[in-house]
Amino acid sequence: MLLPESMSRIVIVGNKSRLDDMIDILYSIDAVHLIDHTTGQDEGFSIGKPRPYSSKASERLLALRTTEKDLGIKLKGVEMEPISVKDIEAEISSNGVESVMSEVMAAIDEKNRIVQNVADLKAQELSLQKLSKLPINLELYNGYESIAVLVGSIKADPSKALDALPDAESFVSYSKEGGIVAVFIKKSEKDKATSVLSEYGYSEIQVPDISGSPVDALATTQAAITAAEAELVNVEARLAELSEKNKSFIVASDEQLTLTVRKGELPMRIATSDYSFVIDGWVPAKDVDDVIAKINDAMDNNVYIEVEERSRGRSLHEEEENEPRFQKAPTKMKNGAVGKRFEFPTKLISVPKYQEIDPSTIIAIFFPFFFGFMVGDLGYAIPFICLGALGLRHSKTREFQAIGTVLFYGGIWAAIFGFFFFGEMLGMHFVTPHPSADQISELISSGLIDSTMTDVHNWGTAEYMALMELTHEVSWEQLLMKYSGNIVLMPEWFTDILIDGHGISKLGKATFLLKLSVYMGVVHLFIAYLVGFLNASRMHGFKEGYLEKGGWIFTFIGMTVFCYALTTVMFGGDGIEMMKPSTWPSSTLPILGVGALILVIGVASCFPKEKMQAILELPGIVGNILSYTRLAAIGMSKAGMALAFNYIAFIMLGGGVFGIIVFVIGHLMIWVLAIISAGLHGLRLQYVEMMNKFFIGGGVEYTPLAEKRKHTKNTETEA
């Protein structure tokens, strides 16, 4: 009943000389969830040491990851034919990883050398561009014993200040964008010159150690940069060739070495002695006999296997009576094909405990249902379904798979509601019924319309208002409030929006839809309270379960019945005008009493455990139920926006080019908002209103030892 799979606990004992074989078998059968051993738990046993091959495999894997980064290879993006494990192991053993790494590192070193050379040349180019503005050859800036040379860029013209310095020769080139200065002065006067220049934004320039004019040197440097950049292009092309040439080997080797390292480090999770090993693990109860048979067959019956627990029960007592390492059985979620797709939202909160009902299937039922009800439009549903199917087919990540799941299944429900329930597409109803002869006769006899206006196609606003008043679809006040008197003569197609021809009008049946949303919430919450009771009863026994959760079922039912009866007697059938106590219908009073009685029973049942919280939580129950009115509210807001855009596009703008643009952009905006609002609020109702009534979480996810291969294939196992 939506519970995780039942688990069995087994112990495997064998000779240490066969440990490598045992590790390979455990990974190949993909069924044993390992229980980690800790030092001191079993006398004579301690945590094992990594296998001898683990160290070398780790070194190679580290080198390989460095090579992948240098070549820009991303494992997830590589599509290739799987390589045989035997072939890839043979290449790795013959130093294939080292050979590839050596070739790649040589190219990388060459690239780094060229990159550094280009950087140095560009720095020299920048200096020469500035120095070329001065009439001084480069060799004249160096080689003096008693003269100091100050060369640098400036932000203001220091000529006058430099002229005041005795025994100094200066050269200045300055413009509004900045400039350069060269000062030749006695070394003893250098500090004075530096002090003067600092006031003009002086920044020293390194003069290249070459001779000749700066202009000639600049041309030579620029030619060197061009040559170096050409070299860099060639090296990068060589790296691209190396990447393409070795990509398959690198990706396959990474996968194989990763698995080898994991296998080599597995002894650090199990108990070993000088001559034996002991492995504790969890196996799905339905697979335990098959797993034992496979291990015995592969190990030639040279190991001892004992089933410690044939099937771990769901009571917390069974969990607590075991040693700490054996207390928590792992959770293997068990859902159908559709429910499995909704495990991701559950795991976003937590993994279910082994003892509790997995909410994924409940989410799979109600989340798309609520999403579809809030959207309720065939025009928006079709793109949802197409986009969702595309995401489910091509998405690689769990996040996009989850989004595709919501769009696909939510889109299906949106199409069902949009076609069969609301009869709506892009805010317009499919069919508009023309008034019958009897309706027209009644309108004429009542004087609401002129007897000459019997041709429906020539009706104006007043006639349609009269018909709406007669059919109780939209009142005068509602229509005037919505459109503020802006509606003039309406073409026939526009009445599809205003008159309910097929299905339920979201704007005309607001009261009905709000009530329906509340009833959906009652069903949803009742299931949540019921699941909470089942979980508590399973973990603690029926009595404790009833005291902890059972009373809340009665409290919820009592509060629901009491509020229903109270609103009925107070507001009557229309739900708008409050009735006087003297006019309360007597037939509803017994229901009110029954609701109050059930409510008292529920509060009394909860009080021993919850104390005052059993009373303080009563308004919260009402709030939880009323929060489901957002289902109708979001649907009505979307319909109102669609109606407004349709009116602007085809009535105000006359359906021309601008009208079509407004129509497309408007509905695209509504479509995007529908994803966000319906998705977020639908998920919120699962998390906040439902799951917190019963979901504890904190379980350990079932993760069996397994060879997860994508780029390699074990031909022996496949055979």
N, C-alpha and C positions, 0 to 999 in steps of 0.2 A: 504493500500500500504506500507507494511513493517513498519507501524507506531505502536508504543505501543498501548495497548488497551485503548479505551476511558473510562474516569473515571467520576463517579458521586459523589457529596459531599452530605452527609446526616448528620442530627442532631438528636440525640436520647435523649429525656428528660423523666425522670421517678422518682418515689419515692425512696428516699435513702434506705428505708427498703428493697427494692428489688435489691440493687446494686450487691450483691453476685450472685443472679440468672442471672442478666444481664451480669456479667463478664463471667460466665460459658457458656452462650449462645454465646457471641461474640467469645470465643475460639472454640466452637464446630462447628460454621458455616464456619470458615476459609475463611473469605471474607473481613473483615473490616480492613483497614489500618488506624490506630489511628492517629489523629492530636493532638499533645501535647498541653495542655493548659498551659498558663503562667499567673502568678498573675497579677491582675490589668487590664486584658483584658475585663472582663465582670463584671459589678457592682453587688455586692452581692454574687459573687462566688469567690472561691479560690481553690487552689490545694488541693485535698483530702489527707487523711491520710491512711497509710497502714491498711489493715484489721486486726482484732485482732489475727487471726490465723497465720499471717505472721511471727511474731517474733519467735514463737516456731518452726515453720517449718524451719526458717533460722538457728536456733541453731542445729536442728537435721541434716540439710543438711551439715553444717560445720563439725559436728562430723562424719558424714558418709564419707565425702571427706577425712578426716584424716584416717579413717579406711581403705578406698580404697588404700590410699598411703602406709599404713603399710603392707597391704596384697598384694600389687603389682597388684591390679585389674585395668585394663584399660577398660573403658566402650565400646570403639569402637571395641575391640577385642572379646567381649562376644557374643556368639551365644546361644540363649535359646528360649524356648517357652514363648510367652508373658503371663504375669500373670494378672489376673483380677484386675481392679482398686479397686473394692470393697474389694477383699481379701488383697491387699497390704495396703490399707488404714486402714483396721481392724488391721493388724499386727503393723502398725506404731502407731496407737492410743493406742494399748496395750503395748506401750513402747518396741516394738521390736527392734528399732534402739538402744536404751539405753542398752538393754540386750546384743545384739551382740557386741556393742562397749565395754561393761564392760568385756566380755569374751576375746575379742581380746586384750584389753589394759593390762589385767592380763598376757597374754602370752608375749606381747611386753615388759612389765616391767621385766619379768623373763629373757627374751632374753637379754635385755640391761644389767641386773645384771651379767649374765654369760659372756657376751662379755667384760665387764669391768674387771671381775675377771680374764679372760684369758689374757687380756692385762697386768694386774698387775703381773701375774705369769710369763709371758714371759719376762717382764722387770727384775724380780727377777732372772729368769734363766740366762739371759745375764750377770748379775752381778756375779752370782755364778760361771759361766764358767770362768770368769776372776780371781775371788778370789781363785778358786781351784788350781791355779798355784803357790800359796804361801803356805808355811807350817805353817799356823796359823789357829787355831780354831776360829769360828765366834764370840764366846762370848768374846774373848780377844781384840776385836776391840773397846769395849765400857766399861764404868764404872770407868774411872780414874778421880781423882780429880785434880792432878797436871800435868798430862801428856796429851798432845794433840796427836791425831792420824790422820794422813793424808793418805787417801787411794784413788787411782785413776789410770786411764790409762795414758800411756806416749807414746811419739813418738820417743824418743831417750833414751839411757842408762844414768841415772844420778848418777850412783854408786860412781864415783870418787868425784863428787861435794858434795854428801851427806856424804862421809867419812870425809870431811873437817869440817863438822859441829860438834861442841863439844856436848857431852851429848845427842847424837841422835843414835837411833837404827833403821836401815833401812833394808827392804827386797825387793829385785828387781827380777823380772822375765821379761826378754826382749828377743825378737827375731826381725828379719827384718820386720815382719808384725806389730810390736808394742809390748807393754808389760804392766805390772802392777807394782805398787810400793806401799809399806806401810811404813810409817815413824812414829816412836814413839819418841816424843821430848817434852821437857819442854814447858808448855804453854807460857811461856815468850819468848821462841825462835821460836814460831810457824810461825811468820811472815817471819823470815829468811828462814825457810824451804820452805815456800810457794813461796817466791821470787826465790829460787834456782829451784824449780820444774817447775815454769812457763816457764823457759827457755827451758824445754824439752817437751813442749806440754802437760803439766799435765791437766787432766780433772777429777774432783772428781767423785767417785763412791759411791752410797748409799749402805751401808752394811746392809743386812737384819737383823732384830732384832730377830735372832734365835741363837741357840747354836749348837755345834757339828762341825764336819769337813765340809768344803764346798763341798767335793765330795758327802758325804752322803746327805747333804741338796739339792744338785743339783738333785740327783736321786729322792728324795721325791717331789721336785718341778715339775720335768718332769712328774711324775706319776699323780700329781694334774692337770697339763695341759691336759693330755690325758683324765682324767675323766671329766674335765670341757668342753672339746670339744665334748665329747660324749653327755653330757647334752645339749649342744647347738644344736647338730644334732636333738635330741629328741624334743626340743622346736620348731625348724624350721619345723619339720615334723608336730607338732601340729598346727602351724600356717597355713601350707599348707592344713591340714584337715579343719581348720576353714574357710579358703578361699573357698575351694570347697563346703563346707556345706552351707555357707551363701552367696555365690556369686550371685545367682539368686535374693535373697531377697535384697541384697545391691544394685545391679544394678537397679532393678525395683523401689526400694525406692528412689534412687537418681533421677530417671526420674520423679517419681510422686512428690517428694518434690520440685524439680526444677520448675515444672509447678505450684505447689501450691504457691511457693514464688513469681513467676511472676504474678500470679493472685492476690495475696495479695498486691503487690506493684502497681498494675495498677491504683488505685485511685490517685496515685501521678502524673498521667499523664492526669487526666480529671478534669473538673470543678465540684465542689460540694458546696452546701449550707447546712444549718441546716437540711433541709427536702428533698432535691432533688439532682439529678445529671444531668449533661449535657455532652454528648459524641459527639464529632465531628469526622467524619471519611470519608475515601474515599472507594468507592466500584466500581468494574468494571460496566460500564453502562449496559451491557447486563445482569448482575446479580442483579441489584438494586431491582427490583420488587420481585424477589424470596427471597432476603435477608430480605426485609421488612415483607414479609408474614411469614417467619420463626420466626422472632423476635416477631411479634404480636401473633403468635400461641403459642410460648413458654411462653410468658409473659401474656397470656390471655387478650391481648389488653389493658394492664395497663400501656403502655408507649406511648408517642407521638413521632412520627417519621416524619420528614419533609425533603424532597429532596430540598436542597438549589441550587444545579446545576444538572440538569438532565444529561447533557453531557458537560464536560469542553472542550472548543474549543482549537485549536492549536495556536491561535494568542497570541503573547506576550501581546497585549493590554488587553486581558481577564485576564491574569495572574497579570499584574501590577495594575489593578483596584481593586483588592481584598486586604484584610488585609494581613500583612506579613505571618501570620501562615497559611493562605488559598491560598497563591500564587502558591506554587509549588505542582502540582498534581504528585503523584508517578508514576513511570514508571513500567508497567507490560509488559515485552517484549513478543511479539506475533510472534512466528516463527513456521514453520513446524517441523516435527520430525527430519529432518536433520539439519535445520537451528538452532534448539534449542541446538544442540550439539556444535555449534560454538559461543554460547553466552559467553563462558568463555574468549576467546581472546578479545572480545569487553570489557568485564568488567575489564580485566587487565588494560585497558586504563581508562575507566570511564563508568558509567551507562549513557545510552543515555537520553537526556532531553525528557520530555513528548511531546514536539512539533516536535522533529526531527526523521528522518528515522533511524531505527535501522540497523546498517551495518552488523549484524550477518549473514543474509541470503546472502548478497553479498559476504562476506568472505567465506561462505559455498560453493558458486559456484566457486570462483576464486582461493582460497587458495589450495584446493586439485588439481584443474586443473593445476595450475602452478607447484605444487609439482610433479605431474605425468609427466608433460612435461620435467622437469629438470631430472627426473630419467629415464623415457622412456625405461625401460628394464624389460621384463617379468620375468627374472631370479631374479631380486631384488624385483619385485612387489609382487610375491607370498608370501615370508616371511613377507613383510609389511602387507599384508591383514590378514594373519594368526595371527601375533603378535597383530595387531590392534583389531581384533575380540576378541582375548583372553583378551586384556586390557579392552575393552568395557563391556565384560561379567563379569569380576571378579574384576576390579579396584574399590576401595571404595572411593578414594579421587578425588576431582575435577581435580587436576593436572594430575594424571595418566589417568583419563577419557579423558582429552583433548588430551594427547599424543596418546592414543589409537584411538581417533577420526581422528587425522591427518594421522596416519599410515594406518588406514583402508580405509578411503575415498581417501586419496592420493595414496594408493597402488592400488585401483581400477583404478584410472586414469593412473597410471604408467603402469598397465597391458594393458589398452586400447591403450595407445600410443606405448608401447613396442611391442604389437602384430600387430596392424593394421596400425600404422603410421611409426614406425622405423623398425619393423620386427626384433627385436633384443633380444637376451637372453645371458646374461653374456658376452656382448661385441661382440657376433657373430650373424650374420644374419641367418635367418632360411633357406633360399633357395638361391642357387647360380646358375644363369642361365648359361648354356654353350653357347658359341657364336654360332650364327646361321651360316648356310653355306654362306650366303651373306656376313656376317661380316668377316668370315675367308677368303673368296675370296678377299675381299677388302684389308685385311691385307697383303695377299700374293702379290696382284698386286701392292700394294704400296711399297713392299719391306721391310716392317717393320718386317715381320717374314719369316723364311725359309719355302719354299713350302713343305719341307719334314716333318715339325712339325705340321701336321694337326690333330694329336691325342692330344686332349685337356689334357688328363691325363698325358701326357709326357711333357707338356709345362714347361719351366723354367721361371725364373724371367723376362727375356727380352720379352718373348711372352705375359706374363700378363701385363707388363708395356705397351706394344704396344696396347693391348686391352683396357686398361684403358685410354690411350691417345685417342683412337678412340671413346670411349663412353663418354669421357669428365668427367669421375668419379674422377680420380686423375691424376694430371699432373706429368711429369717427375720431375720437380723441387720440387713439394710437397712430392713426394715419397722419393726422395733422402734426403730431409731435415728431414723427419720423421725418416727414418731408417738408414741414414748415410752409405748406401751401405752394411749393415750387412745381408740383406736378400739374401739367396742362393736359391737353388731349393725349391719350396714351394709345400707341399702336397696339394691335392685338397681341403681338409676341411679348410685349412688356408685361401683360397681365399674367404671364407664366410665373413671374417673380412674386406678384402680389396675391394671386388667388391660388389656393391649394388645389391643384388639379390631380396630382398623383402622389400619394404618400403624405407624410406629416410636414407641415410648414414649420420651420424652426422659429420664425418670427411670429407666426400666428398662433402657435401652440406652445408658447413658452411655459405656461403653468403645467401643462401635461408633461413636457420634457423634464422640467425640474423635478416633478414627482417621480417620473421614471428613473431619473438619476439617483434619487434617494433610495428607491427600491433596489436598484443595482448595488448601491452601497450596503444596504441591509444584508443582501445575499453574500456579498464579498466579505463583510465583517463577520457574519455568522460562521462562514467556513473558517475564517482565521481563528475565532474563539474555539471552534470545534477541534481544529488541528492542535491548538494549544493544550486542550484538555487531553487529547489522545497522546500527545508527547509526554505530558506530565504523568499520566497514568502508566505509561510504558516505563518511564524512568523510576518512578517512586511508588507505584501501586495505585489501585483505584481510589482508595480513601484519600491519600495525600494528593492525588491528581485532582480529585473533586474539590478538596479544600483550596488547592492552589489555583486551579483554572476552571473547574466545573461551575462554581458559583457565578463566574463572570458570564457564562452562557445564559443563565437565568436572569442575571442583571441586565444583560443586553436585550434579551427577548422582552422582559418586563418593561424596560425603558422604551423600546420600540413600540410595543402595543399601547402603552400609556400615552406616549406622545401622539400616536396616530389618533387614538380616541379623543384626546384633549383638543387637538386641532380640528377634528371633525365637529365636536359639540360647540366649539367656540366660533368657528368660521363657517360651518355648514359646507355645502357642496361647492360654492364658488371659490372659497379660500381667499376672499378679499375683504369683505365687510364683516367685522366682528359681531357675533350674535349676542343678544342679551341672555342671561342665565335662564330667564323664564321661557325662552324659546328653544332651549337646548333640546335636541331630539332624545327622547327617552330610550330609544333602541340602542343608542351608543353608550349609555351610562354603564350597563353591565360590562361592556368591553373595557371601559375605563377602570372599573373595579378589578377585573381580572388582571389587567396590566399592572395595577398598583400592587396586587397580591404577589404576582410573580416577581416583581421588582423587590419587594420586601424579602421574599425567600432568597433571592440572589444576593442581596446585601448581607443578609444574616449568614449565608454560607461563606461569603468572602471575609467577613469580619474577623474570624479567629486568626487568619493569616495576614490580612491586609490592614486590620485595625481601622483607623479613621480614613485611610486611603480609599476604602471601599465606598465611603460616602462622598469624599471629595472628588472621586473620579467620575461621578454621575454626569456632571455637565460635559466632561470630556467625551463621553459616549455620544451625546447629542452633537457635539462639535465634529466628531469623527464622521458621523452619518451625514451631516450637512456639508462636509467638505466635498462630498461626491457631487454636489450640485455644480461643481466646476465642469463636470462632463457636459452638461447642457449649456452652461454659460460660455464655454469656449466654442462649442458648436454654433451657438447663436451669434457670437461676436464675429466668427468667420463668415457666417451667412450675411450678417449686416454689412460687413466690409465688401463682400462680393456684390451685394445689391447696390451699394453706393458706387462701386466702380462700373457696374453695368449701366447704371443710370447716367453717370458722367459720360461714359464712352458713347452710348447710343441715343440718349435723350438730349443732353446738353450739347454734345459735340456732333450729334447727328450720324455717328457711325463712320465718319470719313477716315482719312489716314491718321489724324491725331487721335480719333476715337479708338481705332484699332491699337495704336501704340499704348494708349492709356489702359485699354482692356488687357493687353498682353502683360504689360509691366505690373499692373495692379494684381492680376491673378497669380503671376509669378511670385510677387511679394507675399500674397496670402498663402501660397503653396509652401514657401520657405517657413513662414510663421507657423503653419500647421505642423510641420516637422518638429519645430522647436517646442511649441506649446503643448501639442498633443503628446509628443514624446516625453517631455519632462514631467508633465502633470500625470500622465499615465504611469510613469515609473515611480513618481512620488507616492501615488496611491498604493503601489505595491510595497514600497519600503516603509513609509511612515504609518499608513493606516492598517495595512495587513500584517506585514512581517513582524512588526514589533509586538504583536499580540501573542506570538508563539516562537519566533525564531531566536535561538541562542547563538548558534555558530561556535566557532573556535575548534572545529574538527581538524583532523590531520588528513590531508588529501592522500589518497592511495596512489603511490608512485612506485610501481614495480621496477626492478632492475630490468633494463631492456636495451637491445641494440637498435637504436633509432637511426636508420640509415636512409639517406637520400641520394648521395653521390657515390656510394659504394654498394656492392651486393655480395652477399655470402653465398656463393654458388653451391657449397656443400649443404647449407641449411635449406636452400630452395629445392635442391634435388631431393 
